[in-house]
Every structure is written in C-alpha cells, then in structure tokens.
Amino acid sequence: MDPKEIDKENLIEMIKAAPGQLEAGLELAKDIKVAKKFDSIVLSGMGGSALVADLLITYFYSKLQAPERPPLKIYINRSYALPPESYEPGCLNIFSSFSGNTEETISCFYDALKNNLSCLGITSGGKLAAICQENNVPLIILPVPAPSFQPRLAIGYSFSSLMQLFANCGILNINPGDFRNAAKKIKADEQVFSDLGIEIAKKLKDKTPVIYASNKFRALAMIWKIMFNENTKIPAFWNFFPELSHNEMVGFTNPKGPFHLLMLRDRNDFQKNIKRFAISADIFKEYGIDSTTLDIPEGDIIYRIFATLQIGCFASYHLAIQYGTDPTPVEMVEKLKKLLAS
C-alpha cells in the first residue's frame, strides 16, 4: 500500500520539518522575560508537553562536569498538584501544554496562582493561554503548523524557546548559531536518518521494542519508547545502563514474548559502560533476544540530542507504515479524555 494512503495526515512531512523548530523557537521567546529572579524551575506538563524538561536536564548534564553546578535546578511535575519544590524561593513554575487544555496542568496552574508563585506558560492556546493573559503571566505561544500537528513533535519549539527565555533572564548564554547549525545538519542528514529508520523498522517487525541508553541519555531512550507508543501504536519499554544490568536484564531469562533491544550507545561514555553494551548484547543473544546497537551521532550536544530523536521518529513512523497504521491519531488518549470529561 502507498504510504500516503496510510499516513492520512502527512505526519512524515511534520517529522521532516521538525529540525527547523530549533531556530524558530528562539524567535518565539525573544521578548519574553519573568520579573522575579529564579535559580530553579518546576515544569508541570503531561505527555509530549513535559518532555522538554527531560531534554533540558540532558543538555545541562552533558555540558557540565562535576563539581560544576548547572545554572538551574530542574524538576518535572506530571501530576494534578504541585510538588514541594514549586514553593521554594527562587523557583519559576512553568506550565506546558501544547493544546492549552491539559487538565492536570491547568489544575497545577490554579494552585500556583492561588499561592502567588512565579509562573510562565508555554502553549499554542486554549485555557492555559487565556489564564495567562487574564493574570498577566508571561506566555510563550507555540505555532500550530497543521490542524493535526502532534504535541510529541513540538519538542524543538519548546526546547529552544525555553533556552532563549533563560538567556533573556541572564541564567545562561546561548549562541543562536548552535541551534541553526544543528537544524541545518539534521536536515542535511534527513535521508540517512530515514534510511536508518527503515532498517530499524524491518528488524522490529512483529517484535516489542525495548530501548536502552546510558544514564546521561536516558531521556532519549524514554522518548524513543513514546514514539513507538504514539506513532506505531505498539507497546514499548525503556531503561538505562548501568542500572538495568542489576535487575531488568534478569527478566529476559524467561521472556514471554518476542522482543528486540535497541541500544543507544554514546561513544564518549564511561569505558565500562561501553563495554557493558557489548557484553550485554552477547548475553541477551544467548537467551534468544536480538539487539541492535546504534551509536548516538557525534557533534554538538544540541545536534546529538535532536539527531537521535529524529532517527527515532523515522523508525517509529516507518514501522507504523509496515503495519498499515496511521501514525498520527492517538484514539485511546482522546477516548479517555472524553470519558473523564463526561
């Protein structure tokens, strides 16, 4: 079947356009500041709208070496209520909802307003935008490139716009050229990444993907897992080295289904971790579990993060096409929302 007949909302073009978000996001926040100084953030969000915080942690973790301290302490809140960190002096509460109508995030926002906490919104509209405007809360408005555009594909907008905000507030210095160059290089590598995605998808046919990375890039493994859930509509799981070597791998002694491991390896990782990837693949093979090791592309950290995510987008998309599955809609999520609202 023609992929265009399966991909009814043309998700492939949204994936291909995603690198451009890295530069566009800087412009979205060029004039945005918050009045109060802050040295920590709590980002409240769900699903794709919360993933930016995981990537910010990855970015800072990768840029600094102990005993250096990151310029911000970052906490992630995926709940209906704010965590204790939200109430600490010097905390900026960021409320992220692409639609603007995520009920858990709106609930947290009302708590913050009731307690006069420092806030910022990031959304494409909806209730969140309206509440920000009514209460004079700084607001980053995200574009909606197409009616069917999915929050899981808006990470580039959120990442670069928040980095610009931090720069505006004197938290860190950024070089716009880093974002522009990363976007340009990912776009130039598009066909290579798409072909790699096709190769990975072929290996995953009729298997359950399990994605592993090292602790430094654990967020990338988690987001790959989410891409397989939402684009391919299949179960997928993730974990990270070295922790999984102490528990999860034992579960493959007696597997109850067909699995394929995707291991995202950082060639700059601890040598013991690199060795652990190779040895683990051999051990898994002894127990009948196939694996594919993918080296995280080399380059600037922004490129490394978003190039790896682009490969995951292509892999999950091409696997959806193999299954004859429209990669765009998330029907189970929408059904749940309707039932909760009734």
N, C-alpha and C positions, 0 to 999 in steps of 0.2 A: 504494500500500500504506500502511496505517496505520503511522505512526512507532513506535507501541507494539509492533507485530509485529516490527519491525526491531531496535529498542533493547530487547533482551530483559532486560537487567539494569538498565534505567531509569537510564542514565547522565545523562540530561537533568536529573533531579532532583538528582543529585550536583553537577552544574555549577551549578545554581541555588542550592544550599546552600553553595557554596564561599566566598562572602563572609563568612559567619558564622565561618569559621575564624580570621579576623584577630583577633577579640576572644577567641575560645575559646583560642587558642594562648597568650595572656598568662597565663591561669589554669593551663595545663599546666605552666608553668615558674616559678610564683610563689614556690616554696620551694627552687628549685634553685640551687646555687652550686658553684663549684670552689674548692679550698683554695689553690691557688697563683695568684699574680698573673700576668696574661698581657697581652701587647701585640700578639699576632698569633694567627691561627688557621689551621690546615690542616684543611679539611673533606674527608674521604675518603668518597666515595659514588659511586653509579652511577645512570644514568637519572634518573628524577624525584626521587630522593633527594638528588642533588647540585645540583639547580637552585637551591635556596635560597641557596647561596653566590654564584651569579651575581647573584641579586637583591639580596643584601646589598651587593655591590660597586656595583651600580647605585644603590642607596639612598645610600650614602656619597658616591659620585661626584656625585650630584645635590644633596646637601645642602651640600657644601663648595665653596669656591672657592680656587684657588691664591693664596697659598702655604700655606693652611691644610692641616693634615695630618689624615687620617681617624683616628678613635680606635683603629682596628685595621688591621693589615695582614692581608689575606685571600688565602689560597691555596687552590686547588681541586685535589684529587688524585683522578683517575679511573683507578686502576691497582691492581695486586696488591701494590705495595710503597710505602712512604712516601717522599716527596721529601726532599731535604736540609733544607728549611725546617722540617720536623717536629722536627728535633733541635736547633733553635736555642733558647737560653734564652728564656723568656718566651713560648713557643708552646703554645697549647692545641690538642690534636688532637681534633677532633670526628668521630665515626663515625656516619654517617647511612645507615640502611637501613630503609625502611618495613616490609618483611617481617621484617627482622632476620636474614635468611639469605643475603644477597648475598655470594658467595664472595670477590670482590675486597676488599670492605670488611672482612670477617672476617679475611682474611689480613693486612691493614694493622693491624688492631686487635691481633692477636697480636704483631706487630713492636713496636708501641708498648708493650705490657705487658712484653715481654722487655727493653726498654730503659728501663723505669721512666719513661715520658713522661707528662706531664699529659694526661688523657683525659676525654671526655664522650661518652655515647651518646645517640642520638635515634632511636627506633624504636617500632613497635607491639608488638614482642615477639620471638619467635624466639631464635636463638643469641645475637644481639647483646645482648638483654636479659639472658639467662642469664649471659653472660660478665661483663657489668657488675655484676650482683648478686653473683657469686662473688668479684669482685675489688674490691668497694666503690667502683666507678666511678660518679660522678653520672650519672643517667639521666633523660631526658625521654621519657615514654611517650605516644605518639600514639594517638588513638582510631581505631577502625575502624568508620565509620558503617554499613557494609553489607558482607556477605561478599565481594562483587565489587568493593569500593572499590579504586580505582587509585592508585598512588603519585604519578602525574603530577598528580593533583588534590589532593594534600595539601600543596602549597607554602605555603598560607596558615598552616596549623598550624606548619610548620617555621619560617617567617619570623618570626612574632610570638613564638613560644616562645624562639627564639634572641635576639631583641631584648630580651625580658624577662630572659633569663639575663645578657646584657651589662649591663643596668641593675642587676640584683642584685649584680653584681660591681664596680659603680662605674665601668664603662667608659664609659657614656653615660647621659644622662637621656632618658626617654621619657614621652610623655603618652598614657595609655590612651585618652583621648578621640579622639586622631588615628586609632587603629585602629577604634574604634567608629564614628566618623563616616564613615570610608572604607567600612566594611562596609555601613552604612546607605544611603549614597549609591549604591553599586554595586547593591545590592538594589533600590533605587527606580528605577534605570535599566535594570532587567532586560529589560523589553520592548523598549526602544530598542536595547539591545545585541543582543538576539536577532534583531530585525528586520534590523539591520545585518549580522549573521552570515548571515542568509538571502540578503541582497543580494549579499554577497561570494561565498557558495557558488554562486549562479547564474552569476556571472562565471567561476568556476573550473571549471565542469563540463567534463570532458574535457581539462583543462589541468594542467600541472605547476606548482604554486605556487613562487614564489621570493620570499622575504620579505627586505626591506631596511629598515634603520633607520640612524640615525647612531650614531657610536661610543658616545655616552652611554647609548643604549637598545639596544645590540646584543644584550643578553641577552633582550630581549623578542622580537626577530626570531628568535633561536635557539629560544625556547620555542614560538613560533607554528609553526615548522618541525616541532618534535617533536609538537605537537598534530595536525598533518596526518598525520604518520607513524603515530601510535598510535591516534588516533580514526578517521581516514578510511582508514588503511591504504594510503597512496599515497606515492610519493617526493616530497620537498620539499627546498628548499635555502634557505640564508640567507647574508647578508653585510651589510656596513655601509659607509656613506659616511663619509669621502671615499675610503677605500682602494679600494673596488670600482671607482671611476672610473678607476683607474690600471691595471686589469688585467681583472677579470671581465667588464666590460661589452663588451670586445672580443670575447668568446666568443659574443655574440649576433649577430655579423656573419653567421654561417652556422649558425643553430640547426638542430638535428636532431630537434626535436620541438616540440609546442605548449606554450608557457609563458605564464603570466600573472604579472606582478610586483605584489606588494603592498608598498607603501612606507609605513612607519610614520613620519610626519613630526612632529617636535617644533617647534611654532611659536615656541618660545623658544630655538631653536638658533642657532648662528652664522648670520648672514645669508648668507654664502657657501654654507653647506650647504643652507639653504632654497632658494636659487637653483639649487643643484646638483640638488635633487629635481625641480624643474620642467623644467630643461633636459634632464636625463637622460630623463625621461618622453617628451619630444618626440623625442629622438634614438632611443630604443627604438622608438617608433612608426614612425619612418622605416624601420626594419628589420623591421616586421611584428610587433613584440612589444607587446601591450596591457599597460596597467598601471592600478592603482587606488591613489590616494594617500589614506591615512587619517590624519587628524590625531589624535595622542595626546590623549585627553581632558584638559582643564585641571583643576587643583586641587592639593591637597597631593600630595607625591610618592608616598605610600602609595596614595592613590586612583589616581594616574596609572598606576602600575605594574600594580595588580591590576584596574583597569577595562580596560586594554588587553589583559591576559591573558584576561579574561572574554569580550571580543569574539572573541579567537582561539579560545577553547573553543567558543563558539556557531558560529563559521564552520566549524570542522572537524567539529563534530557535524552540522550541517545538510547539509554536503557528503556525509558518510557516509550520511545518510538518503537523499539523492538517488541515491546509488549502490546503495542497498539493503544496506548494510554495517552489521553490528552494531558499534557504536563501542567497546564495552567490551573484549573479549578481545584479547590480544596473542599469538596462537598461535605465531608464528615464534619469539618470545622463549622461550616455555615449551618448545617443541620443542628449542631449543638447550640450555637448562638441563638437560633430561633426558638429552640425548646427552653433555653434558660430565660428568654425574654417573655415567654408565654405565661 
